[in-house]
Structure formats: C-alpha cells, structure tokens
C-alpha cells in the first residue's frame, strides 16, 4: 500500500472530512495490541537512528532541553 497516494488524496478532502479522518486515525492508535505497539516503537526508533546516522537531524543535549523547558515555564 502506497501511503503517499492515500495522503495525497486525503489532503484534497474538504476540511471537515480531513478532520473526521484524522480523528478516526488517531482513535485507531489507541486500540493497538502490545505487539503492534512494540513494533511501532521499534519502527520509530529505527527511523530516528537512520536520521541520526545520516546527519539529517540536529541532536540536542538533555541539559539544553531542560534549560529551554525551564525558560518556557517561567
């Protein structure tokens, strides 16, 4: 299944239909089995690892993230 085709078609729907579709898709994620959740997290970890290895993302230290979060909370 080519998700890019589905995404392209979905983006051409009227806003109310896109909202309903988005809502239903999000709800469907709440009912994943433990195995599906494990697989989804593994896929995400692998995707992020590839982005890091290819230098596509900027890594930010935990200290920097904490400092920025503290500033936002002031």
N, C-alpha and C positions, 0 to 999 in steps of 0.2 A: 504494500500500500504506500503510495507516494503522498506523504503528509503535506508537501509543498502545494500540491494541487488542491487538497482539501482546504488548506489555509487560504489559498488564493480565492477559492470560491466562497469561503465563509466571509472573507473581508469585503465581498461585494454584496452581502446581505444588508438589508435595512438595519439601522442601529438597534431597534427593539429585538429583531431576530438574532443579531450577534450577541446581545446581552443574554437572551434566553439560552443560546448555545453555550456561551461562556459559563453561565451559572450551572447548567447541566453537566458540563465537562468537569467543573470544579467539584460538584457533588459526587461525581463518579469516582473521584480520587479518595473520597472518604471511606469507600467500601472495598478497598484493596485488601487482599489476603496478606498474611505475614510474608509469604513467599514473593508476592508481587511487590510489596514494599521493599523487601530486601533487594530484589532485582532492580527496582527503580533507583534506590540509593547507590547501588553498585554502578549502574549506568551513569549516574550523575558524577560520582567520584572519578570514574574513568574519563568522562568528558572533560572534567576540570583538570585532571592530570595531563591530558593531551594539550589543553590550552596553556598550562604552565610550561610544559616541555617545549612547546613551540614559541614561547615568549609572547603569546597573544594577550596575556593579562598582566597587570601590574600587581605584584604581591605587596601587601601592607602588613606590617608587624602588628602583633596583638597590642603592643604598647601604644602605637599610633592610633589604632582603632579605639582603644579605651580612652585616650586623651580626647579624641574627637567626640566621643559619646558623652564624656563629662562636660565638654563645652556646650553641647546641644541641650543638656539637662539644666544648665544654669538659667 
